[in-house]
Amino acid sequence: MDHQKIKELISSYHDRELDEEKRRQVEEHLEECPECRREFEEMGKFEEVMSKMELKKPPREVWQVYWASIYNRLERRFGWILLSIGAMILIFYGGYKMVEGIIQDPTTPLLLKIGILVLMAGLVVLLVSLVREQFFVRKRERYKEVEK
């Protein structure tokens, strides 16, 4: 087995994931190759340190605050989505009422009517998106205290 393949198997060897044949191949290569043996020993030390580590469990209050904040963020996102959709509908309706005469005129070509409606829809989406973005940028501006 080649040198690079053995290096890839060292971690699996420590984790006891290799079958007997591959284990034997790794062991034989380690006897002959000082570079791989050194990497094998370093990996063993690393595994030993990792096995001694313990994760701290956060207190129950931390989890309660965490889940409450997730629900609040989800509710706010849902609220912003509804607000955005409502604003788009109202602005589009207002724009439609402004050009209603042109759209309902039977002499106006269909392509022009479609173009006007698509243009209005695009403007509405951009306007609502811009207002929302500006609101969030001001709210999260990291350098608002820095004088320009």
C-alpha positions as a Markdown table, in Angstrom:
| # | Residue | x | y | z |
|---|---|---|---|---|
| 1 | Met | 0.0 | 0.0 | 0.0 |
| 2 | Asp | 1.4 | 3.4 | -0.9 |
| 3 | His | 2.6 | 6.1 | 1.6 |
| 4 | Gln | -0.2 | 8.5 | 1.1 |
| 5 | Lys | -2.9 | 5.9 | 1.5 |
| 6 | Ile | -1.4 | 4.8 | 4.9 |
| 7 | Lys | -1.5 | 8.5 | 6.1 |
| 8 | Glu | -5.2 | 8.6 | 5.2 |
| 9 | Leu | -5.8 | 5.4 | 7.2 |
| 10 | Ile | -4.0 | 6.5 | 10.4 |
| 11 | Ser | -7.1 | 8.2 | 11.8 |
| 12 | Ser | -9.3 | 5.2 | 11.0 |
| 13 | Tyr | -6.7 | 3.0 | 12.7 |
| 14 | His | -7.0 | 5.0 | 15.9 |
| 15 | Asp | -10.8 | 4.9 | 15.7 |
| 16 | Arg | -10.7 | 1.1 | 15.3 |
| 17 | Glu | -12.6 | 1.4 | 12.0 |
| 18 | Leu | -10.3 | -0.8 | 9.8 |
| 19 | Asp | -10.7 | -4.4 | 9.0 |
| 20 | Glu | -7.9 | -6.8 | 10.0 |
| 21 | Glu | -6.2 | -6.8 | 6.7 |
| 22 | Lys | -5.8 | -3.0 | 6.5 |
| 23 | Arg | -4.8 | -2.8 | 10.2 |
| 24 | Arg | -2.0 | -5.2 | 9.4 |
| 25 | Gln | -0.9 | -3.2 | 6.4 |
| 26 | Val | -0.8 | 0.0 | 8.4 |
| 27 | Glu | 1.2 | -1.7 | 11.2 |
| 28 | Glu | 3.7 | -3.1 | 8.7 |
| 29 | His | 4.1 | 0.3 | 7.1 |
| 30 | Leu | 4.6 | 2.0 | 10.4 |
| 31 | Glu | 7.5 | -0.3 | 11.3 |
| 32 | Glu | 9.3 | 0.7 | 8.1 |
| 33 | Cys | 8.4 | 4.5 | 7.8 |
| 34 | Pro | 9.5 | 6.9 | 10.5 |
| 35 | Glu | 7.5 | 9.8 | 9.0 |
| 36 | Cys | 4.2 | 7.9 | 9.2 |
| 37 | Arg | 5.2 | 6.5 | 12.6 |
| 38 | Arg | 5.7 | 10.1 | 13.9 |
| 39 | Glu | 2.3 | 11.1 | 12.4 |
| 40 | Phe | 0.7 | 8.0 | 14.0 |
| 41 | Glu | 2.1 | 8.9 | 17.4 |
| 42 | Glu | 0.9 | 12.6 | 17.1 |
| 43 | Met | -2.5 | 11.4 | 16.1 |
| 44 | Gly | -2.5 | 9.0 | 19.2 |
| 45 | Lys | -1.6 | 12.0 | 21.5 |
| 46 | Phe | -4.4 | 14.0 | 19.9 |
| 47 | Glu | -6.9 | 11.2 | 20.3 |
| 48 | Glu | -5.9 | 10.9 | 24.0 |
| 49 | Val | -6.3 | 14.6 | 24.6 |
| 50 | Met | -9.7 | 14.6 | 22.8 |
| 51 | Ser | -10.9 | 11.6 | 24.8 |
| 52 | Lys | -10.2 | 13.4 | 28.1 |
| 53 | Met | -12.1 | 16.5 | 27.1 |
| 54 | Glu | -15.6 | 17.0 | 28.3 |
| 55 | Leu | -18.2 | 19.5 | 27.1 |
| 56 | Lys | -19.8 | 21.6 | 29.7 |
| 57 | Lys | -23.6 | 21.4 | 29.7 |
| 58 | Pro | -25.2 | 24.9 | 29.9 |
| 59 | Pro | -27.7 | 25.6 | 32.7 |
| 60 | Arg | -31.4 | 25.1 | 32.0 |
| 61 | Glu | -31.9 | 28.9 | 32.0 |
| 62 | Val | -29.5 | 29.3 | 29.0 |
| 63 | Trp | -31.6 | 26.8 | 27.0 |
| 64 | Gln | -34.8 | 28.5 | 27.9 |
| 65 | Val | -33.4 | 31.9 | 26.7 |
| 66 | Tyr | -32.0 | 30.3 | 23.6 |
| 67 | Trp | -35.3 | 28.7 | 22.5 |
| 68 | Ala | -37.3 | 31.8 | 23.4 |
| 69 | Ser | -35.0 | 33.9 | 21.2 |
| 70 | Ile | -35.5 | 31.4 | 18.3 |
| 71 | Tyr | -39.2 | 31.7 | 18.5 |
| 72 | Asn | -39.1 | 35.5 | 18.7 |
| 73 | Arg | -36.9 | 35.6 | 15.6 |
| 74 | Leu | -39.1 | 33.2 | 13.7 |
| 75 | Glu | -42.2 | 35.2 | 14.7 |
| 76 | Arg | -40.5 | 38.4 | 13.6 |
| 77 | Arg | -39.4 | 37.0 | 10.2 |
| 78 | Phe | -42.9 | 35.7 | 9.6 |
| 79 | Gly | -44.3 | 39.1 | 10.6 |
| 80 | Trp | -41.9 | 40.9 | 8.2 |
| 81 | Ile | -42.9 | 38.5 | 5.4 |
| 82 | Leu | -46.6 | 39.2 | 6.0 |
| 83 | Leu | -46.0 | 42.9 | 6.2 |
| 84 | Ser | -44.0 | 42.9 | 3.0 |
| 85 | Ile | -46.6 | 40.9 | 1.1 |
| 86 | Gly | -49.4 | 43.2 | 2.4 |
| 87 | Ala | -47.4 | 46.3 | 1.4 |
| 88 | Met | -46.8 | 44.9 | -2.0 |
| 89 | Ile | -50.4 | 44.2 | -2.5 |
| 90 | Leu | -51.5 | 47.6 | -1.4 |
| 91 | Ile | -48.9 | 49.5 | -3.4 |
| 92 | Phe | -49.6 | 47.4 | -6.5 |
| 93 | Tyr | -53.3 | 48.0 | -6.1 |
| 94 | Gly | -52.7 | 51.7 | -5.8 |
| 95 | Gly | -50.5 | 51.7 | -8.9 |
| 96 | Tyr | -53.1 | 49.7 | -10.8 |
| 97 | Lys | -55.8 | 52.2 | -9.9 |
| 98 | Met | -53.6 | 55.0 | -11.3 |
| 99 | Val | -53.2 | 53.2 | -14.7 |
| 100 | Glu | -56.6 | 51.5 | -14.6 |
| 101 | Gly | -57.9 | 53.6 | -17.5 |
| 102 | Ile | -55.0 | 52.6 | -19.7 |
| 103 | Ile | -55.2 | 48.9 | -18.8 |
| 104 | Gln | -59.0 | 48.7 | -19.4 |
| 105 | Asp | -58.9 | 50.6 | -22.6 |
| 106 | Pro | -59.7 | 48.1 | -25.4 |
| 107 | Thr | -57.5 | 49.9 | -27.9 |
| 108 | Thr | -54.3 | 49.6 | -25.8 |
| 109 | Pro | -52.2 | 46.6 | -27.0 |
| 110 | Leu | -52.1 | 43.6 | -24.8 |
| 111 | Leu | -48.3 | 43.7 | -24.7 |
| 112 | Leu | -48.3 | 47.2 | -23.4 |
| 113 | Lys | -50.8 | 46.3 | -20.7 |
| 114 | Ile | -48.6 | 43.3 | -19.6 |
| 115 | Gly | -45.5 | 45.5 | -19.7 |
| 116 | Ile | -47.2 | 48.1 | -17.4 |
| 117 | Leu | -48.3 | 45.5 | -14.9 |
| 118 | Val | -44.9 | 43.8 | -14.8 |
| 119 | Leu | -43.1 | 47.1 | -14.4 |
| 120 | Met | -45.4 | 48.0 | -11.5 |
| 121 | Ala | -44.9 | 44.7 | -9.9 |
| 122 | Gly | -41.1 | 45.0 | -10.2 |
| 123 | Leu | -41.2 | 48.5 | -8.8 |
| 124 | Val | -43.3 | 47.5 | -5.8 |
| 125 | Val | -41.0 | 44.6 | -5.0 |
| 126 | Leu | -37.9 | 46.8 | -5.2 |
| 127 | Leu | -39.5 | 49.5 | -3.2 |
| 128 | Val | -40.5 | 47.2 | -0.3 |
| 129 | Ser | -37.2 | 45.4 | -0.5 |
| 130 | Leu | -35.3 | 48.7 | -0.3 |
| 131 | Val | -37.3 | 50.0 | 2.6 |
| 132 | Arg | -36.9 | 46.8 | 4.5 |
| 133 | Glu | -33.1 | 46.7 | 3.8 |
| 134 | Gln | -32.7 | 50.3 | 5.0 |
| 135 | Phe | -34.6 | 49.6 | 8.2 |
| 136 | Phe | -32.4 | 46.6 | 9.0 |
| 137 | Val | -29.2 | 48.3 | 8.0 |
| 138 | Arg | -29.8 | 51.2 | 10.3 |
| 139 | Lys | -30.8 | 48.9 | 13.1 |
| 140 | Arg | -27.6 | 46.8 | 12.7 |
| 141 | Glu | -25.2 | 49.5 | 11.7 |
| 142 | Arg | -21.9 | 48.8 | 13.6 |
| 143 | Tyr | -20.3 | 52.1 | 12.9 |
| 144 | Lys | -23.2 | 54.5 | 13.6 |
| 145 | Glu | -21.2 | 56.1 | 16.4 |
| 146 | Val | -18.2 | 56.8 | 14.1 |
| 147 | Glu | -18.1 | 60.3 | 12.9 |
| 148 | Lys | -17.7 | 60.6 | 9.1 |
